Amino acid sequence: MNMDLALQLMTSLLTSAVKISTPILVAVLVVGLVVSIFQVVTQIQEMSLTYLPKLSIAVVMLLLIGPWMLRQLMSFTIRLWTSIPQMF
């Protein structure tokens, strides 16, 4: 395996990881921001108030976009396996 192919595989891996994880991270970030603003406005400093909405939105997002995430992982894996003969 040459260095160019290794760099191409690593770039593809990192691009796929970012593309797959971004929707969940953005949703959790938005919910965390909304909860933080709510806490500042109401002066409620309960720690469970921050974790429960973030966890629940992460689960909901996984249920909603889980099939898309799985298709992305499958296409990356298929591309990786089909490129194995070209590595050697």
Secondary structure, DSSP 8 states (H G I E B T S, - for coil): --HHHHHHHHHHHHHHHHHHHHHHHHHHHHHHHHHHHHHHHHT---THHHHHHHHHHHHHHHHHHHHHHHHHHHHHHHHHHHTHHHH-
